[in-house]
Structures are given as structure tokens and as C-alpha cells.
Amino acid sequence: MKYTIDTACVHAGTIIDEVTRGTRTPLYPSNSHLHLRMDEDVYPRHSNLPNQRAVADKLCTLEQGEMALMFSSGMAAISTALLTHLRAGDHLLVQPGIYSGAATFARRHLHPLGIDASFTEGTSREAFEQALRPNTRAIYVETPTNPLLGIVDLGMIADLAASRGLLTLIDNTVATPINQNPLVAGIDIVLHSATKYLGGYGDISAGAAIGSTALLAPMVDYINDYGGCLNPQACHLLERSLLTLALRIERVNYNALRLAEMLAGHSHVSSVRYPGLPDHPSHEIARQQMSGFGGLLTFEVSEHVDLRAFQQALRLVIPANSMGEVATTLNSPFEASTSFRNLTEAQQKAMGVSRQMIRMSVGIENINDLSADLDQALRQ
Ligand SMILES: *Cc1c(COP(=O)(O)O)cnc(C)c1O
């Protein structure tokens, strides 16, 4: 029987231990196993430990895939997926504004291997079509993007890729499977930084890849060879985190939309970017492909607001560089990212990057407390 996603968060993948019959998956920390009694060699890098399998099975159900693999970080999932499926001579077409770590990986590690990666000029079908090359092998997207909240139409990407026989990969970290299921929209491989919302409590580093068995099984050798597997303790914590994923994301969706509306009407805020606001340039696409708009939003404070003073005046919201946890955090993408600072002023303008920009990752606190804290800090 197929359950709804909130039920699957609680029940999918759980391993019942035959000795104790406990209702939760036990932690199996062993990395060595009595091989004379086993058919396969169970070992962390082989991705076949019980805790790796339990959490991968749960994520697989949530994303509606056939197979999932766990990694030590989001970047381990992204790099392993790309290195498994691209070869020298291939071209990778990339949506602009993707997570800076993934962009850096393409520049620093794909190019020297003879794999070309280039960015499209926008997110329309024409922009992707124009940037295709005879040797294009795959399209890599992220929607919404971190931190600029760019949206790309997943059905359009899947359709275009199918017509050219291309592989498609998406970083689904910002949306989470609660708000968006790219495999259902026809995308081939879903990647996650589970360090963010999936982990949700700000205390683990993890990543995941989900897709068909045909595309995921070849990645097992690459995790084994590159070594980016996830340890059983983090798997166990992540499995526990996922029990509450639907609840957390429901609250995060609610809080973020309310805060986006509040900030959009605030006299010390000059602009707000959130896919749930009707003035977001891709609001219609977001509405069609997302069931909620997620917890990430960016806003620009007015020229006369000092960013440092604003952050120091916050009493509840935490100035911090990471995101996706139960507490509301914010930072300045401009200060956090050298890739933004190094752009020319014209490029910054084109990308919508500004010095006065704040990225906020909305948590599960009470909306009135969050709203009041932001308001008093903006007024300082
Ligand atoms: C954080 C992040 C990553 C990288 O994840 P790590 O777990 O830090 O390696 C990738 N993509 C997005 C969208 C992220 O926010």
C-alpha cells in the first residue's frame, strides 16, 4: 500500500530488529562482519550497512525513487553523481545561480578531467536549448536556488532532456521532498544536502542521491572508490530527523510565507524574494510544481539600515552561516560568498546580488515572535 508522504516520513524504511522487536531501527555501529556467514561483504563504503539502508529506503519512498544512496555531505552526493555519469569529452549544462559549492566543483574538478560545464543565460526553454552543444550529456538544475531563489520549470527540463536523450540532475535541498518531487516531474537523479532541512536540527552533515536503480547502482562503486559514505551514527540521527520532516516543513512553509508578506510591507525593507509571493518572477511555475514554497527567502534592507547593527540587534533570530534547521537563521550572502563579491557590479546587478541582501532560513518558532524580532531589529 502506498501512503501519503507525511505517513511515509514516520513509517517508511524502519528496520525491526528480530532480537528485541523494538519499534525503531536500532543503531548498528559495526563496520566489520563475520564474513563466513554472509553472502555479501557488509562494509560502510559498500553502502550496505543496515542504518545506511534504512534511511536510504525512507528517503527513496519520500522522493518516490527506486534506489537511494547516502553520502557524508551534500557535496559528496553531488560530486559522486557527476563523476559517475560524466566522461571526458562530455558537456554539462548548468542553470545559473546554483549552490556555489557545486559551481566551484564543476570549475575546479570537471574542467581538468576534460568535462566542460557551462551556464545557461536564463531559465527559459530557449535559454537551455540555445546553450546545448552536440556533446551535451546532462543538465544540472537547482530549484529553488540557494540563496537567490531562482526557479526552473522541471517539466520543461524533463521534456527537453527526453527529446535529446540527456540525463537530468537536480539539487532538491531547498524544496525538500515535502514540497517538490522532481522524479515524478521526470527528472532522473535527485540530490540533497541532508545537512539542511532533512537533518533539520543543525547537528549532522549528510547527503543523498535518489533515482532509478539503473542510474543509482553504478554510483555504488564510485562511493566505494571515492569514500564519501555516511557513517551509521549519522544515518541513525538522520532517520530520526526524517520522522518529523513533514511536520517541520509544514510549519516552515507557513512561517516563511507570513514573514515574506510582513517584510514586503516593511518600511525598512526595499525588496523581498520568495517563490510564494505573487511578484516573484517565476511564482506561477513554483505554484505548479511545489506544494509549499519552503523556508528560504532573501530580502534587501533599505540603504540606511546598517547590516551589522541589524544583525546585532536580533534577539531571537540567529545570525549564522548554515540553514535548514528548526531555528530561524540569517546571513549576508554578499559577505559569506567570495563568488558574489568577485563579480563586477554589472554582473551583481544582473544576478540580483546586493550588499544589502539578507538570506533567511525560516525555522519552526512562533510566527509572532519571529515577526516581532525582525521588526524591532530593523527599526534599530
Ligand atoms: C548546503 C548545500 C549544499 C552542500 O551541502 P553540504 O552538506 O554542505 O555538502 C548543496 N546544495 C545546496 C542547495 C545547499 O544549500
The ligand as a MOL file (V3000), in Angstrom:
LIG
                    3D

  0  0  0     0  0            999 V3000
M  V30 BEGIN CTAB
M  V30 COUNTS 15 15 0 0 0
M  V30 BEGIN ATOM
M  V30 1 C 24.4830 23.2910 1.6680 0
M  V30 2 C 24.0990 22.9750 0.2890 0
M  V30 3 C 24.8340 22.0370 -0.4640 0
M  V30 4 C 26.0800 21.3740 0.0720 0
M  V30 5 O 25.7780 20.5420 1.1230 0
M  V30 6 P 26.8640 20.0690 2.2240 0
M  V30 7 O 26.1130 19.1000 3.0590 0
M  V30 8 O 27.3140 21.2950 2.9560 0
M  V30 9 O 27.9870 19.4520 1.4620 0
M  V30 10 C 24.3950 21.7390 -1.7370 0
M  V30 11 N 23.3230 22.3380 -2.2620 0
M  V30 12 C 22.5930 23.2490 -1.5800 0
M  V30 13 C 21.4200 23.8860 -2.2230 0
M  V30 14 C 22.9620 23.5920 -0.2810 0
M  V30 15 O 22.2480 24.5130 0.3860 0
M  V30 END ATOM
M  V30 BEGIN BOND
M  V30 1 1 1 2
M  V30 2 1 2 3
M  V30 3 2 2 14
M  V30 4 1 3 4
M  V30 5 2 3 10
M  V30 6 1 4 5
M  V30 7 1 5 6
M  V30 8 2 6 7
M  V30 9 1 6 8
M  V30 10 1 6 9
M  V30 11 1 10 11
M  V30 12 2 11 12
M  V30 13 1 12 13
M  V30 14 1 12 14
M  V30 15 1 14 15
M  V30 END BOND
M  V30 END CTAB
M  END
